[in-house]
């Protein structure tokens, strides 16, 4: 009997489950990460038969260096502008004593509830050739160029304020973690608030600032939405354009050019991540006292500097809030007011959201001056127009499926990693899950689109690039791109699990699967749900991946919003601007609800939740008249 025990352990259910999991991991890792990207890399060196170095000559002979330089230039400038604005908004709301800081913080964090195409279209609504602000400026400056908000300057302005969301989250947490004892000690030695800021506070924040700098550089390098809509030639829009092009005038096809740009982008990304990893290993950290004190906001003693700081803070607030407020207000205006950028509170309507209306438009020609014609069903609301309604449903379903899948995959993987901490296989699994961080999103999506055109044996001999199966590839791309972030977040939550709990369950006869479902999963479930919500929020308004897989079956909400910036002969051409406003508001509402659930309700501890629950119970007891009865029952008891 004793001799039979090892055989049972060797060939038991747990061992078979581990073998199945290992085979599945290799299948997914090799089939959906390594093979597609390797095929893309190989394609650029085999474009010209017998001449693997033709790619180098082609690169220097073509116009690719200009696209790369434009992206690098954008990334370098954004590193400066985003850090200046991002650091300043955190200091203004968390370090210095600025009046109305809580109010200002809400404005600065609006980029968390809308981003990508939605944010860019919001700025375009104000500043493009027919924008609200441009129209007002032209009344005072008639000679002003209507096309002023386009190109490099417009992209830098838009992305500067769009990319400070990372500072609002991560740098804010870092500055809140500063030990006030060190600040107070510096003040006692005679340093002024700005001296303390640069000599004590900033060195503590340098690791976080450096990480944010690398993230900003990669964001600028891989920018897609802003350059596409604001007409700036950079790498990612060119890759998407080439991926959809047909034919070639030389040895390198459009697909070959797209592959080359993707690989160059990947090289930049890998280099930056290696630099970041090298810097983090140096451990630039500031020692603090054992008993940390909460940071107290510093007053700006110089009255002139204090006034200038307040002016700067509220100017930034206006820049952040103006697009949000104007988009919301104009989403309730009729189509003529939206199209003409006329704000009239007496003509508020829900026509941009629901319903179908006729449009009364002027007749063309000099003989028809003052005459109008009626266009039937020309004004279609967001939830009544089939194209936008279908895109909302599709975005919701695809985002929910991908967010759920990535959470399930990562939870199982992290459970294995923690269960086999010392095994080499666990390190390989973790490295495989972090692998997508080494590659730009556009390279992964482009590789999928090209590689899965083939009838591959490991996907049942089918081509996943066909229009009817493209949604499968889009979900796969969503999952792969979100793996590293999800792994880092969920892995952190697993550290809170006490190993003794699993040991106690095992002593009571509970198997590995039951212990995981009954003990581990309930502990990490709040974090898993929070990550699910954040992933869903990001994917719901995602544009870059959708643009790469663009076809009639992958028209996500972001794709439709982008399409509404273009003119066309369709039934919604009279209401494109109104639909754009309504769609942006929808994205903001969904994102705002998700953020509230994650950082509002989800951030409360058990004691706070019980306190709020008791407060609600008492409130409803007073309304229903039960409060008096409860008091009498307590006295009798």
C-alpha positions in Angstrom: 0.0 0.0 0.0 2.8 2.3 0.8 4.4 1.5 -2.5 1.2 2.5 -4.4 1.2 6.0 -3.0 3.9 7.5 -5.2 2.2 6.0 -8.3 -1.0 7.7 -7.3 0.7 11.0 -6.8 2.6 10.6 -10.1 -0.3 9.8 -12.3 -3.1 11.4 -10.3 -5.6 14.1 -11.4 -3.4 16.9 -10.2 -0.4 15.8 -12.3 -2.6 15.3 -15.4 -4.1 18.8 -14.9 -0.6 20.3 -14.7 0.4 18.5 -17.9 -2.7 19.8 -19.6 -2.1 23.4 -18.4 1.6 23.2 -19.6 0.6 22.0 -23.0 -2.2 24.7 -23.2 0.3 27.4 -22.2 2.8 26.4 -24.8 0.1 26.3 -27.4 -1.1 29.8 -26.7 2.4 31.3 -26.1 3.9 29.8 -29.3 0.8 30.0 -31.5 -0.3 33.6 -30.5 2.9 35.3 -29.5 6.1 33.8 -31.0 5.0 32.4 -34.3 3.2 35.5 -35.6 5.9 37.9 -34.6 8.7 35.7 -35.9 6.8 35.5 -39.2 6.7 39.3 -39.4 10.4 39.5 -38.6 11.3 36.9 -41.2 9.2 38.5 -43.9 11.3 41.7 -44.1 14.5 39.7 -44.7 12.9 37.4 -47.4 11.1 40.1 -49.3 13.9 40.0 -52.0 14.9 36.4 -52.7 18.6 35.8 -52.3 19.3 39.3 -50.8 18.5 39.4 -47.1 20.1 42.9 -46.7 17.9 44.5 -49.3 15.8 45.8 -46.5 18.6 48.1 -45.3 19.0 49.7 -48.7 15.3 50.0 -49.1 15.0 51.7 -45.7 17.5 54.4 -46.5 16.2 54.9 -50.0 12.5 55.4 -49.1 10.6 57.9 -46.9 10.5 55.6 -43.8 13.2 57.7 -42.0 10.8 60.7 -42.0 8.0 58.7 -40.3 10.5 57.4 -37.7 11.9 60.8 -37.1 8.5 62.3 -36.7 7.5 59.7 -34.1 10.8 60.1 -32.2 10.5 63.9 -32.3 7.0 63.7 -31.0 8.1 61.3 -28.2 11.0 63.6 -27.1 8.8 66.7 -27.0 6.1 64.8 -25.1 8.6 63.7 -22.5 9.2 67.4 -21.7 5.6 68.7 -21.9 3.8 65.8 -20.3 6.3 65.8 -17.3 6.0 69.5 -16.9 2.2 69.5 -16.9 1.9 66.1 -15.1 4.2 66.9 -12.3 2.7 70.4 -11.8 -0.9 69.2 -11.5 0.2 66.7 -8.9 2.2 69.3 -6.9 -0.7 71.8 -7.2 -3.2 69.3 -5.7 -1.1 67.2 -3.4 2.0 69.2 -2.2 1.2 73.0 -2.3 -1.7 74.5 -0.4 -3.9 75.7 -3.4 -7.4 76.9 -2.8 -10.0 74.5 -4.4 -7.5 71.7 -4.8 -10.2 69.0 -4.6 -12.2 70.8 -7.3 -9.1 71.2 -9.4 -8.2 67.5 -9.0 -11.5 66.5 -10.5 -10.7 68.5 -13.6 -7.2 67.2 -13.9 -8.4 63.6 -13.8 -11.0 63.9 -16.5 -8.6 62.2 -18.9 -9.2 59.0 -16.9 -12.9 58.9 -18.1 -12.2 59.5 -21.8 -9.1 59.0 -23.9 -8.0 58.0 -27.4 -10.3 58.9 -30.2 -13.0 60.3 -27.9 -10.5 62.7 -26.3 -9.0 63.8 -29.6 -12.5 64.4 -31.1 -13.3 66.5 -28.0 -10.4 68.8 -28.7 -11.2 68.9 -32.4 -14.7 70.0 -31.5 -13.2 73.1 -29.9 -10.1 73.8 -32.0 -10.5 72.4 -35.6 -11.4 74.6 -38.6 -15.1 74.7 -37.6 -14.5 74.4 -33.8 -16.2 76.4 -31.1 -13.1 78.2 -30.0 -11.8 78.7 -33.5 -15.1 80.3 -34.5 -14.9 82.7 -31.6 -11.3 83.6 -32.3 -12.0 84.3 -36.0 -14.6 86.9 -35.0 -11.7 88.9 -33.4 -9.0 87.8 -35.8 -10.6 87.4 -39.3 -7.3 86.7 -41.0 -6.6 83.7 -38.7 -5.9 80.4 -40.4 -8.8 78.1 -39.9 -6.5 75.0 -40.2 -4.3 76.1 -37.3 -5.1 73.1 -35.2 -3.5 70.3 -37.2 -0.1 68.7 -37.6 2.7 68.5 -35.0 1.7 71.3 -32.7 -1.9 70.1 -32.4 -0.8 66.5 -31.7 1.6 67.8 -29.0 -1.0 69.9 -27.4 -3.7 67.2 -27.3 -1.4 64.4 -26.2 0.3 66.6 -23.5 -3.0 66.8 -21.6 -4.2 63.3 -22.6 -1.1 61.6 -21.2 -1.0 63.1 -17.7 -3.5 60.5 -16.5 -0.5 58.3 -15.5 0.9 61.1 -13.4 -2.5 61.7 -11.8 -2.6 58.0 -10.7 1.0 56.9 -10.0 2.8 60.1 -9.1 0.0 61.1 -6.8 0.4 57.9 -4.9 4.1 58.3 -4.8 3.9 61.9 -3.4 1.3 60.8 -0.8 3.8 58.1 0.4 6.5 60.7 1.3 7.5 60.9 4.9 6.6 64.3 6.2 9.3 64.0 8.9 12.0 64.5 6.2 10.2 67.6 4.9 9.8 69.0 8.4 13.5 68.4 9.2 14.5 70.3 6.0 12.2 73.2 7.0 13.8 73.3 10.4 17.2 73.6 8.8 16.1 76.8 7.1 15.0 75.5 3.6 12.1 77.3 1.9 9.2 75.3 0.4 10.7 75.3 -3.1 14.1 74.3 -1.7 12.5 71.4 0.1 10.7 70.5 -3.0 13.8 70.2 -5.2 16.3 68.8 -2.5 14.0 66.4 -0.6 10.7 65.7 -2.4 11.9 65.4 -6.0 14.7 62.9 -5.3 12.2 60.6 -3.7 9.9 60.8 -6.7 12.7 60.3 -9.3 12.1 56.5 -9.7 8.4 57.1 -10.4 9.1 60.1 -12.7 11.6 58.0 -14.6 9.1 55.2 -15.1 6.5 57.7 -16.3 9.0 59.3 -18.6 9.7 55.9 -20.3 5.9 55.3 -20.5 5.4 58.7 -22.1 8.2 58.2 -24.6 6.7 54.8 -25.7 3.2 56.4 -25.8 4.5 59.2 -28.1 6.4 56.7 -30.2 3.4 54.5 -30.7 0.8 57.2 -30.9 -2.1 56.4 -33.2 -5.3 58.3 -32.5 -4.0 61.9 -32.4 -1.7 61.7 -35.4 -4.4 60.0 -37.5 -7.1 62.6 -36.8 -4.8 65.6 -36.7 -2.9 64.7 -39.9 0.6 64.1 -38.6 2.8 61.5 -40.4 4.1 59.0 -37.8 4.8 55.3 -37.6 1.6 53.7 -36.4 -0.9 55.4 -38.8 1.5 54.6 -41.6 1.6 50.9 -40.6 -2.2 50.7 -40.6 -2.4 52.5 -43.9 0.2 50.1 -45.5 -1.5 47.1 -44.0 -4.6 47.9 -45.9 -2.9 48.9 -49.1 -2.8 46.7 -52.2 0.0 46.4 -54.8 3.5 47.7 -54.9 5.8 49.6 -57.2 9.0 48.0 -56.1 10.4 44.8 -54.5 8.9 45.7 -51.1 5.1 45.3 -50.9 3.0 47.6 -48.6 2.9 44.7 -46.2 6.7 44.4 -46.2 7.0 48.1 -45.4 4.5 47.8 -42.6 6.4 44.9 -41.2 9.7 46.8 -41.3 8.2 49.8 -39.5 6.7 47.4 -36.9 10.1 45.8 -36.2 11.8 49.2 -35.9 9.1 50.2 -33.4 9.6 47.0 -31.5 13.4 47.7 -31.3 12.7 51.1 -29.7 10.3 49.6 -27.2 12.7 46.8 -26.2 15.6 49.2 -25.8 13.5 51.5 -23.5 12.2 48.7 -21.4 15.8 47.4 -20.9 16.9 50.9 -19.9 14.0 51.1 -17.4 14.9 47.7 -16.0 18.5 48.6 -15.6 17.6 51.9 -13.8 15.2 50.2 -11.4 17.9 47.6 -10.4 20.1 50.5 -9.2 17.5 51.2 -6.4 17.4 55.0 -6.3 15.4 55.2 -3.1 15.4 57.6 -0.2 15.5 56.2 3.3 12.8 57.5 5.7 12.0 57.2 9.4 10.4 54.1 10.9 7.3 56.0 11.9 6.0 57.8 8.8 4.0 61.0 9.1 1.3 62.1 6.7 2.4 64.8 4.3 1.1 68.3 5.2 0.5 70.7 2.3 3.1 73.5 2.0 2.0 77.2 1.9 3.6 79.4 -0.7 4.8 82.3 1.4 5.7 84.6 -1.5 2.5 86.4 -2.4 3.4 86.9 -6.1 4.4 83.3 -6.5 1.2 82.2 -4.7 -1.0 84.3 -7.1 0.9 83.0 -10.1 0.6 79.4 -8.9 -3.2 79.8 -8.5 -3.6 81.4 -12.0 -1.5 78.6 -13.5 -3.6 75.9 -11.7 -6.9 77.3 -12.9 -5.7 77.9 -16.4 -4.8 74.2 -16.6 -8.2 73.4 -15.1 -10.0 75.3 -17.9 -7.9 73.5 -20.5 -8.9 70.1 -19.0 -12.5 70.9 -18.4 -13.6 72.9 -21.4 -13.8 70.0 -23.8 -15.7 67.9 -21.3 -18.2 70.6 -20.5 -18.7 71.7 -24.1 -19.1 68.1 -25.4 -21.8 67.4 -22.7 -23.7 70.6 -23.4 -23.6 70.2 -27.2 -24.7 66.6 -27.0 -28.1 68.1 -25.9 -28.3 70.6 -28.8 -30.1 70.1 -32.1 -28.1 69.3 -35.1 -28.1 72.8 -36.5 -26.6 74.2 -33.3 -24.1 71.4 -33.1 -23.0 71.9 -36.7 -22.8 75.7 -36.3 -21.3 75.5 -32.8 -24.1 77.6 -31.4 -25.0 77.1 -27.8 -28.7 77.8 -27.1 -30.2 76.5 -23.8 -33.7 77.1 -25.1 -33.3 74.4 -27.7 -32.1 71.5 -25.6 -33.0 68.1 -27.1 -32.3 64.4 -26.8 -32.2 63.9 -30.6 -28.5 63.1 -30.5 -29.2 60.1 -28.3 -32.6 58.7 -29.3 -35.2 59.2 -32.1 -35.3 59.9 -35.8 -36.1 63.4 -37.2 -36.4 65.1 -40.5 -33.9 67.8 -41.5 -34.9 71.1 -43.0 -32.0 72.4 -45.1 -31.6 75.3 -47.5 -32.0 74.6 -51.2 -28.9 75.1 -53.4 -28.8 77.6 -56.2 -29.3 81.4 -56.4 -32.9 81.0 -57.5 -33.8 79.1 -54.4 -32.5 81.7 -51.9 -34.5 81.5 -48.7 -36.1 78.2 -49.7 -35.8 74.9 -47.8 -36.2 71.3 -48.5 -37.0 68.4 -46.1 -34.7 65.4 -45.9 -36.6 62.5 -44.3 -35.0 60.6 -41.4 -31.8 62.6 -41.7 -31.4 63.2 -38.0 -30.7 59.8 -36.2 -29.9 59.5 -32.5 -27.0 57.4 -31.2 -29.2 54.7 -29.8 -31.5 54.8 -32.9 -28.9 54.7 -35.6 -28.1 51.0 -36.3 -24.5 51.6 -37.1 -23.7 53.3 -33.8 -26.0 51.0 -31.8 -24.4 47.9 -33.2 -20.9 49.3 -32.5 -21.8 50.0 -28.9 -23.1 46.4 -28.4 -20.1 44.9 -30.2 -17.6 47.0 -28.1 -19.3 46.0 -24.9 -19.4 42.2 -25.8 -15.8 42.0 -27.1 -14.4 44.1 -24.2 -16.3 42.0 -21.6 -15.2 38.7 -23.2 -11.5 39.7 -23.5 -11.4 41.3 -20.0 -12.9 38.1 -18.5 -10.6 35.8 -20.5 -7.4 37.6 -19.5 -8.4 37.6 -15.8 -9.2 33.8 -15.9 -5.9 33.0 -17.7 -3.8 35.2 -15.3 -5.4 34.0 -12.1 -4.7 30.4 -13.1 -1.1 31.3 -14.2 -0.4 33.3 -11.0 -1.8 30.5 -8.8 0.7 28.1 -10.5 3.6 30.6 -10.1 3.0 30.9 -6.4 2.5 27.2 -5.9 5.8 26.4 -7.7 7.9 29.5 -6.7 11.3 27.7 -7.0 10.5 25.8 -10.2 12.0 27.1 -13.5 8.7 26.4 -15.2 7.0 29.1 -13.0 9.6 31.7 -14.1 9.1 30.7 -17.7 5.3 31.1 -17.3 5.8 34.6 -15.8 8.2 35.6 -18.5 5.8 34.4 -21.2 2.9 36.5 -19.7 5.1 39.6 -19.6 6.4 39.0 -23.2 3.8 41.3 -24.9 5.3 44.3 -23.0 8.4 43.9 -25.2 6.4 44.6 -28.3 4.3 47.5 -29.4 0.6 46.8 -29.8 0.6 47.6 -33.5 3.2 44.9 -34.2 1.1 42.2 -32.4 -2.0 43.2 -34.3 -0.3 43.5 -37.6 1.4 40.1 -37.1 -2.0 38.6 -36.4 -3.6 40.1 -39.5 -0.9 38.8 -41.8 0.1 35.5 -40.2 -3.4 34.2 -39.6 -4.3 34.6 -43.3 -2.9 31.1 -43.7 -4.8 27.9 -43.0 -2.9 26.9 -39.9 -3.1 23.4 -38.5 -3.2 24.6 -34.9 -6.3 26.6 -35.4 -8.1 23.7 -37.0 -6.9 24.5 -40.5 -8.8 27.7 -40.8 -7.9 31.2 -41.7 -8.7 33.6 -38.8 -8.2 36.7 -41.0 -11.4 36.2 -42.9 -14.0 38.9 -42.3 -16.3 36.6 -40.4 -13.6 35.4 -38.0 -11.7 38.7 -37.6 -13.5 39.2 -34.2 -11.7 36.2 -32.9 -8.3 37.8 -33.7 -9.4 41.1 -32.2 -10.3 39.3 -28.9 -7.0 37.4 -29.0 -5.1 40.7 -29.5 -7.1 42.3 -26.6 -6.2 39.4 -24.3 -2.5 39.3 -25.3 -2.0 43.1 -24.9 -3.6 43.1 -21.5 -1.7 40.1 -20.1 1.3 42.0 -18.6 -0.7 44.7 -16.8 -3.2 42.1 -15.5 -0.3 39.8 -14.3 1.3 42.6 -12.3 -1.9 43.7 -10.6 -3.2 40.2 -9.7 0.2 38.9 -8.7 0.4 41.7 -6.1 -3.0 40.5 -4.6 -1.7 36.9 -4.2 1.0 38.1 -1.8 -1.9 38.8 0.7 -2.7 35.1 0.9 -1.3 33.4 4.0 0.3 30.0 3.1 -1.0 28.6 6.4 -4.6 28.8 5.1 -3.9 26.4 2.2 -1.9 24.2 4.6 -4.8 24.0 7.0 -7.2 23.2 4.2 -4.9 20.4 3.0 -4.8 19.0 6.5 -8.6 18.9 6.5 -8.6 16.8 3.3 -9.3 19.6 0.8 -7.8 19.0 -2.7 -5.9 21.7 -4.7 -8.9 22.7 -6.8 -11.2 23.0 -3.9 -8.7 24.9 -1.8 -8.2 27.3 -4.7 -12.0 27.9 -5.2 -12.9 28.1 -1.5 -9.9 29.9 0.0 -7.6 31.6 -2.6 -10.2 32.9 -5.1 -12.4 34.7 -2.5 -9.4 36.5 -1.1 -8.1 37.8 -4.5 -11.6 38.2 -6.1 -12.0 42.0 -5.2 -8.6 42.7 -7.0 -9.6 40.5 -9.9 -12.9 42.3 -10.4 -11.1 45.7 -10.2 -8.6 44.6 -12.9 -11.5 43.3 -15.0 -13.2 46.7 -14.7 -10.0 48.6 -15.6 -9.4 46.3 -18.6 -13.0 46.6 -19.8 -12.8 50.3 -19.4 -9.7 50.6 -21.6 -10.9 48.2 -24.3 -14.4 49.7 -24.5 -13.0 52.9 -26.1 -9.9 51.3 -27.7 -9.1 52.4 -31.3 -5.5 51.3 -32.2 -6.2 47.5 -32.4 -9.6 48.0 -34.0 -8.1 50.1 -36.7 -5.6 47.3 -37.6 -8.4 44.7 -37.9 -10.8 47.2 -39.6 -13.7 45.5 -41.5 -17.5 45.4 -41.4 -17.4 42.9 -38.6 -15.1 44.8 -36.3 -16.7 48.2 -36.3 -16.2 49.1 -32.6 -17.4 52.2 -31.0 -14.1 54.0 -31.3 -14.0 53.2 -35.0 -17.4 54.6 -35.5 -16.5 57.8 -33.6 -13.5 58.2 -35.7 -15.6 57.7 -38.9 -18.0 60.4 -37.7 -15.2 62.9 -38.1 -15.3 62.3 -41.9 -17.9 63.5 -44.3 -19.8 61.1 -46.4 -23.0 60.5 -48.3 -25.0 58.6 -45.7 -28.1 59.1 -43.7 -26.2 60.4 -40.7 -24.2 63.1 -42.5 -26.4 65.9 -41.0 -25.9 64.7 -37.5 -22.3 63.4 -37.4 -21.1 66.1 -35.0 -24.1 65.4 -32.7 -23.5 61.7 -32.8 -19.9 62.3 -32.0 -20.8 64.3 -28.9 -23.3 61.7 -27.7 -20.8 58.8 -28.2 -18.1 60.7 -26.3 -20.5 61.3 -23.4 -21.5 57.6 -23.4 -17.8 56.7 -23.2 -17.3 59.2 -20.3 -20.4 57.8 -18.4 -19.3 54.2 -18.8 -15.7 55.0 -17.8 -16.8 57.1 -14.9 -19.1 54.4 -13.5 -16.3 51.9 -13.8 -13.7 54.2 -12.1 -16.2 54.9 -9.3 -16.8 51.2 -8.7 -13.0 50.5 -8.7 -11.6 53.6 -6.9 -14.8 54.6 -5.0 -16.8 51.6 -3.8 -14.0 49.1 -4.3 -11.4 51.2 -2.4 -13.5 51.2 0.8 -12.5 48.8 3.6 -14.9 46.5 5.4 -15.4 48.9 8.4 -16.3 51.8 6.0 -18.7 49.6 4.0 -20.5 48.4 7.2 -20.7 52.0 8.4 -22.3 53.1 5.1 -24.6 50.1 5.2 -25.8 51.0 8.7 -26.3 54.7 7.6 -28.5 53.6 4.7 -30.5 51.3 7.0 -31.2 54.1 9.4 -32.1 56.5 6.6 -34.7 54.0 5.2 -36.0 53.3 8.7 -36.7 56.9 9.2 -38.6 57.2 5.9 -40.7 54.1 6.5 -41.4 54.9 10.1 -39.5 51.9 11.5 -37.0 53.9 13.5 -39.4 54.5 16.4 -40.3 50.8 16.5 -36.7 49.8 16.6 -36.0 52.2 19.5 -38.9 50.8 21.4 -37.7 47.2 20.8 -34.2 48.1 22.1 -35.7 49.6 25.3 -37.8 46.5 25.9 -34.7 44.3 25.3 
